């Protein structure tokens, strides 16, 4: 998957979020994308995503030049991993 496809995928998920009136979108390694709809966590895809895809989705959504995040983005005791 390239960055252009990753961005399209994320845009499609965000559009679905709006149509379903979801409050949260969950994208995590080795899990199917899920949304919180009416307070319930609901998978919105059948396919689990590998860590490389998860990272690509995040990078696709960030403004050019904003990746990788600076260490100042992470609070005390936090890390980007």
PyMOL commands that place a pseudoatom at each C-alpha (Angstrom):
pseudoatom trace, name=CA, resn=UNK, resi=1, chain=A, elem=C, hetatm=0, pos=[0.000, 0.000, 0.000]
pseudoatom trace, name=CA, resn=UNK, resi=2, chain=A, elem=C, hetatm=0, pos=[1.332, 3.424, -0.866]
pseudoatom trace, name=CA, resn=UNK, resi=3, chain=A, elem=C, hetatm=0, pos=[0.695, 6.732, 0.889]
pseudoatom trace, name=CA, resn=UNK, resi=4, chain=A, elem=C, hetatm=0, pos=[-1.941, 7.817, -1.632]
pseudoatom trace, name=CA, resn=UNK, resi=5, chain=A, elem=C, hetatm=0, pos=[-3.975, 4.635, -1.056]
pseudoatom trace, name=CA, resn=UNK, resi=6, chain=A, elem=C, hetatm=0, pos=[-3.508, 4.985, 2.705]
pseudoatom trace, name=CA, resn=UNK, resi=7, chain=A, elem=C, hetatm=0, pos=[-4.875, 8.541, 2.600]
pseudoatom trace, name=CA, resn=UNK, resi=8, chain=A, elem=C, hetatm=0, pos=[-7.881, 7.442, 0.515]
pseudoatom trace, name=CA, resn=UNK, resi=9, chain=A, elem=C, hetatm=0, pos=[-8.549, 4.593, 2.946]
pseudoatom trace, name=CA, resn=UNK, resi=10, chain=A, elem=C, hetatm=0, pos=[-8.470, 6.954, 5.924]
pseudoatom trace, name=CA, resn=UNK, resi=11, chain=A, elem=C, hetatm=0, pos=[-10.687, 9.493, 4.149]
pseudoatom trace, name=CA, resn=UNK, resi=12, chain=A, elem=C, hetatm=0, pos=[-13.197, 6.724, 3.445]
pseudoatom trace, name=CA, resn=UNK, resi=13, chain=A, elem=C, hetatm=0, pos=[-13.138, 5.687, 7.108]
pseudoatom trace, name=CA, resn=UNK, resi=14, chain=A, elem=C, hetatm=0, pos=[-13.702, 9.284, 8.227]
pseudoatom trace, name=CA, resn=UNK, resi=15, chain=A, elem=C, hetatm=0, pos=[-16.638, 9.642, 5.808]
pseudoatom trace, name=CA, resn=UNK, resi=16, chain=A, elem=C, hetatm=0, pos=[-18.085, 6.415, 7.192]
pseudoatom trace, name=CA, resn=UNK, resi=17, chain=A, elem=C, hetatm=0, pos=[-17.617, 7.806, 10.696]
pseudoatom trace, name=CA, resn=UNK, resi=18, chain=A, elem=C, hetatm=0, pos=[-19.702, 10.842, 9.819]
pseudoatom trace, name=CA, resn=UNK, resi=19, chain=A, elem=C, hetatm=0, pos=[-22.437, 8.776, 8.161]
pseudoatom trace, name=CA, resn=UNK, resi=20, chain=A, elem=C, hetatm=0, pos=[-22.637, 6.425, 11.166]
pseudoatom trace, name=CA, resn=UNK, resi=21, chain=A, elem=C, hetatm=0, pos=[-22.396, 9.307, 13.662]
pseudoatom trace, name=CA, resn=UNK, resi=22, chain=A, elem=C, hetatm=0, pos=[-19.456, 7.557, 15.306]
pseudoatom trace, name=CA, resn=UNK, resi=23, chain=A, elem=C, hetatm=0, pos=[-17.639, 9.336, 18.106]
pseudoatom trace, name=CA, resn=UNK, resi=24, chain=A, elem=C, hetatm=0, pos=[-14.224, 7.634, 17.830]
pseudoatom trace, name=CA, resn=UNK, resi=25, chain=A, elem=C, hetatm=0, pos=[-12.098, 5.830, 15.257]
pseudoatom trace, name=CA, resn=UNK, resi=26, chain=A, elem=C, hetatm=0, pos=[-9.691, 3.122, 16.383]
pseudoatom trace, name=CA, resn=UNK, resi=27, chain=A, elem=C, hetatm=0, pos=[-6.758, 2.116, 14.193]
pseudoatom trace, name=CA, resn=UNK, resi=28, chain=A, elem=C, hetatm=0, pos=[-4.291, -0.254, 15.844]
pseudoatom trace, name=CA, resn=UNK, resi=29, chain=A, elem=C, hetatm=0, pos=[-1.755, -2.894, 14.904]
pseudoatom trace, name=CA, resn=UNK, resi=30, chain=A, elem=C, hetatm=0, pos=[-3.234, -6.336, 14.214]
pseudoatom trace, name=CA, resn=UNK, resi=31, chain=A, elem=C, hetatm=0, pos=[-6.838, -5.202, 14.719]
pseudoatom trace, name=CA, resn=UNK, resi=32, chain=A, elem=C, hetatm=0, pos=[-9.605, -4.425, 12.254]
pseudoatom trace, name=CA, resn=UNK, resi=33, chain=A, elem=C, hetatm=0, pos=[-10.453, -0.706, 12.098]
pseudoatom trace, name=CA, resn=UNK, resi=34, chain=A, elem=C, hetatm=0, pos=[-13.285, 0.000, 14.535]
pseudoatom trace, name=CA, resn=UNK, resi=35, chain=A, elem=C, hetatm=0, pos=[-15.535, 2.882, 15.503]
pseudoatom trace, name=CA, resn=UNK, resi=36, chain=A, elem=C, hetatm=0, pos=[-17.473, 3.749, 18.600]
pseudoatom trace, name=CA, resn=UNK, resi=37, chain=A, elem=C, hetatm=0, pos=[-21.078, 3.916, 17.422]
pseudoatom trace, name=CA, resn=UNK, resi=38, chain=A, elem=C, hetatm=0, pos=[-23.806, 4.578, 19.986]
pseudoatom trace, name=CA, resn=UNK, resi=39, chain=A, elem=C, hetatm=0, pos=[-21.277, 3.882, 22.730]
pseudoatom trace, name=CA, resn=UNK, resi=40, chain=A, elem=C, hetatm=0, pos=[-20.358, 0.443, 21.361]
pseudoatom trace, name=CA, resn=UNK, resi=41, chain=A, elem=C, hetatm=0, pos=[-17.018, -0.478, 19.758]
pseudoatom trace, name=CA, resn=UNK, resi=42, chain=A, elem=C, hetatm=0, pos=[-17.890, -1.780, 16.301]
pseudoatom trace, name=CA, resn=UNK, resi=43, chain=A, elem=C, hetatm=0, pos=[-15.454, -3.252, 13.745]
pseudoatom trace, name=CA, resn=UNK, resi=44, chain=A, elem=C, hetatm=0, pos=[-15.971, -1.587, 10.351]
pseudoatom trace, name=CA, resn=UNK, resi=45, chain=A, elem=C, hetatm=0, pos=[-13.698, -3.853, 8.303]
pseudoatom trace, name=CA, resn=UNK, resi=46, chain=A, elem=C, hetatm=0, pos=[-13.029, -7.572, 8.281]
pseudoatom trace, name=CA, resn=UNK, resi=47, chain=A, elem=C, hetatm=0, pos=[-9.311, -7.356, 7.633]
pseudoatom trace, name=CA, resn=UNK, resi=48, chain=A, elem=C, hetatm=0, pos=[-6.821, -6.742, 10.427]
pseudoatom trace, name=CA, resn=UNK, resi=49, chain=A, elem=C, hetatm=0, pos=[-4.097, -4.229, 9.609]
pseudoatom trace, name=CA, resn=UNK, resi=50, chain=A, elem=C, hetatm=0, pos=[-0.390, -4.797, 10.141]
pseudoatom trace, name=CA, resn=UNK, resi=51, chain=A, elem=C, hetatm=0, pos=[1.750, -2.314, 12.046]
pseudoatom trace, name=CA, resn=UNK, resi=52, chain=A, elem=C, hetatm=0, pos=[3.265, -1.009, 8.815]
pseudoatom trace, name=CA, resn=UNK, resi=53, chain=A, elem=C, hetatm=0, pos=[-0.220, -0.094, 7.575]
pseudoatom trace, name=CA, resn=UNK, resi=54, chain=A, elem=C, hetatm=0, pos=[-1.115, 1.604, 10.839]
pseudoatom trace, name=CA, resn=UNK, resi=55, chain=A, elem=C, hetatm=0, pos=[1.979, 3.779, 10.593]
pseudoatom trace, name=CA, resn=UNK, resi=56, chain=A, elem=C, hetatm=0, pos=[1.260, 4.576, 6.941]
pseudoatom trace, name=CA, resn=UNK, resi=57, chain=A, elem=C, hetatm=0, pos=[-2.294, 5.654, 7.824]
pseudoatom trace, name=CA, resn=UNK, resi=58, chain=A, elem=C, hetatm=0, pos=[-0.978, 8.042, 10.475]
pseudoatom trace, name=CA, resn=UNK, resi=59, chain=A, elem=C, hetatm=0, pos=[1.669, 9.450, 8.154]
pseudoatom trace, name=CA, resn=UNK, resi=60, chain=A, elem=C, hetatm=0, pos=[-0.885, 9.962, 5.372]
pseudoatom trace, name=CA, resn=UNK, resi=61, chain=A, elem=C, hetatm=0, pos=[-3.067, 12.099, 7.645]
pseudoatom trace, name=CA, resn=UNK, resi=62, chain=A, elem=C, hetatm=0, pos=[-0.271, 14.294, 8.924]
pseudoatom trace, name=CA, resn=UNK, resi=63, chain=A, elem=C, hetatm=0, pos=[0.781, 17.478, 7.175]
pseudoatom trace, name=CA, resn=UNK, resi=64, chain=A, elem=C, hetatm=0, pos=[3.836, 17.203, 4.986]
pseudoatom trace, name=CA, resn=UNK, resi=65, chain=A, elem=C, hetatm=0, pos=[6.943, 17.681, 7.077]
pseudoatom trace, name=CA, resn=UNK, resi=66, chain=A, elem=C, hetatm=0, pos=[5.165, 16.868, 10.341]
pseudoatom trace, name=CA, resn=UNK, resi=67, chain=A, elem=C, hetatm=0, pos=[6.401, 13.270, 10.393]
pseudoatom trace, name=CA, resn=UNK, resi=68, chain=A, elem=C, hetatm=0, pos=[8.142, 11.965, 12.367]
pseudoatom trace, name=CA, resn=UNK, resi=69, chain=A, elem=C, hetatm=0, pos=[6.719, 13.778, 15.365]
pseudoatom trace, name=CA, resn=UNK, resi=70, chain=A, elem=C, hetatm=0, pos=[9.167, 15.622, 17.547]
pseudoatom trace, name=CA, resn=UNK, resi=71, chain=A, elem=C, hetatm=0, pos=[9.782, 14.300, 21.030]
pseudoatom trace, name=CA, resn=UNK, resi=72, chain=A, elem=C, hetatm=0, pos=[7.924, 17.355, 22.356]
pseudoatom trace, name=CA, resn=UNK, resi=73, chain=A, elem=C, hetatm=0, pos=[4.687, 15.786, 21.046]
pseudoatom trace, name=CA, resn=UNK, resi=74, chain=A, elem=C, hetatm=0, pos=[4.874, 13.104, 23.696]
pseudoatom trace, name=CA, resn=UNK, resi=75, chain=A, elem=C, hetatm=0, pos=[3.986, 13.868, 27.279]
pseudoatom trace, name=CA, resn=UNK, resi=76, chain=A, elem=C, hetatm=0, pos=[6.075, 12.884, 30.284]
pseudoatom trace, name=CA, resn=UNK, resi=77, chain=A, elem=C, hetatm=0, pos=[6.559, 9.143, 30.430]
pseudoatom trace, name=CA, resn=UNK, resi=78, chain=A, elem=C, hetatm=0, pos=[5.134, 8.694, 26.924]
pseudoatom trace, name=CA, resn=UNK, resi=79, chain=A, elem=C, hetatm=0, pos=[6.851, 7.441, 23.832]
pseudoatom trace, name=CA, resn=UNK, resi=80, chain=A, elem=C, hetatm=0, pos=[5.909, 7.152, 20.168]
pseudoatom trace, name=CA, resn=UNK, resi=81, chain=A, elem=C, hetatm=0, pos=[6.110, 3.367, 20.290]
for i in range(1, 81): cmd.bond("trace and resi %d" % i, "trace and resi %d" % (i + 1))
show_as sticks, trace
zoom trace
